[in-house]
Amino acid sequence: MNAYNRRRFIKQSAFALASLPLTRLQGFDIIRNKPEVLVNNKKIRCTFGEERMIMNDGLQPTMLSTRSGALVLQSQISTKPHPQERIFYPYAVKTVVSRDDGNTWNEFPLAPNDNGVNMEGGIIQLRDGTILVLETYVTPGATDNEGKGLLFYSNDDYKTLQGPVDITFNIPGGNFHGSTDDGGRPHAAMRLHRRILELPNGDLLTTLYGWMQGDNLPSGYEPRMRKSRVMLFRSTNKGRHWDYVSTIAAGDAGTEGFGEPVIVRVSKGRRKGRLICFMRTGQALYESISDDGGKTWSAAKPRVFAGIDVYKTEEWADMFKDVKRKGQLIKDNPVEFYGAVVDPDLIELRSGLLVSAFGVRIPARACWTIPKHPWNGNYLAFSTDGGDSWSHVIRLTSGVFTTHYMSIEERPRDNALFVAYDFGHWTCKEGRYTYGRPLTISTR
């Protein structure tokens, strides 16, 4: 059975099994991705388990590993969400849970006509065992400086989920009405994204991207969208209220400004206490750091891993020389011809090792016309020095259809991880699904 027919068979089989508990399909490899070491730190060795299917139809996974070992994963699916007054992502989301190391997955049930919570806003298990989930959208509040959000929580290892609880954000100078989304649709909201951090004193930190008054720079590809900024917020009451702390980055970067942030706090070594934020810009990945608890941040600068430079168009010029978008050769339009790094993830392991996951699109959108460039894919990077350098880089997938969104979590055993990613894209004829694999790291 060739690769295309195998994928078609898997897709058809998954539809036939739709009424059964969600599980990987025994006996079939979804796609054979062989991890490739691009930058080698000989003190780090990564051992990958088998690649396994998690969710048919699922794209852009978000994930939590609980202390009991449960894996909670959510991806967007192709169906539309139920109508509701509050803003919601254009596609529905589905959540699945595994309690056997990712071997089998069961759908988390929702009440009729309930869209659930979009976990892209952040999910964390606190030290007391409580799981908090922030809905990604923050909407206008009662005053110009207020935002409204939703919080969900679980006290039983995500067997049940309580909420929503109405929460508030203090955003001095915020502007909820200055931009559309990246598709030109109305977007009276800002977005929570990725990680929630619990500080040693119990306070919580998280990131929001959106707009302040005066943020009027147009996006490079959607003129009705304005380039966004990334902001840091703190909660002193378990996420019920959040206060603006600082702007991490703002200004004229890439095609989108600064968005899709992820933060980590270094807890060991000479950088102990440092906050690191990675951000998407629509082109290069940017990084900013804070050594004073997030009050101030370094000027955001590009972070390039393994020499994967999204502006180095000569690397793919020949492959895409005849590709057009909207009737124009993309080689004549830098916005289309440059690559992009998207949706970084970033965690600190209990050992102190930092791990980042990110996707590289070559080029930024034509990667879904021709996905075959070897730089096009999903990556993992490792830092042993608190983020000063990234001395071990692995390309996890290469030259395949993917949205390039990933999620990584450390398991209950030290230096054991699970990484999730996807195959396909929103209109992919070869199928679309979330898949993942375990990963063990040894250091010496």
Secondary structure, 3 states (H helix, E strand, C coil): CCHHHHHHHHHHHHHHCCCCCCECCCCCCCCCCCCEEEECCCCEEEEECCCEEEEECCEEEEEEECCCCCEEEEEECCCCCCCCCCCCCCCCEEEEEECCCCCECEECCCCCCCCCCCHHHCEEECCCCCEEEECCEEEECCCCCEEEEEEEEECCCCCCCEEEEEEEEECCCECCCCCECCCCCECCCEEEEEEEEECCCCCEEEEEEECECCCCCECCCCCCCECEEEEEEEECCCCCEEEEEEEEECCCCCCCECEEEEEEECCCCCCCCCEEEEEECCCCCEEEEECCCCCCCCCCEECCCCCCCCCCHHHCCCCCCCCEECCEEHHHCHHHHCCEEEEEEEEECCCCCEEEEEEEECCCCHHHCCCCCCCCEEEEEEECCCCCCCCEEEEEEECCCCCCCCEEEECCCCCEEEEEEEECCCCCCCCCEEEEEEEEEEEC
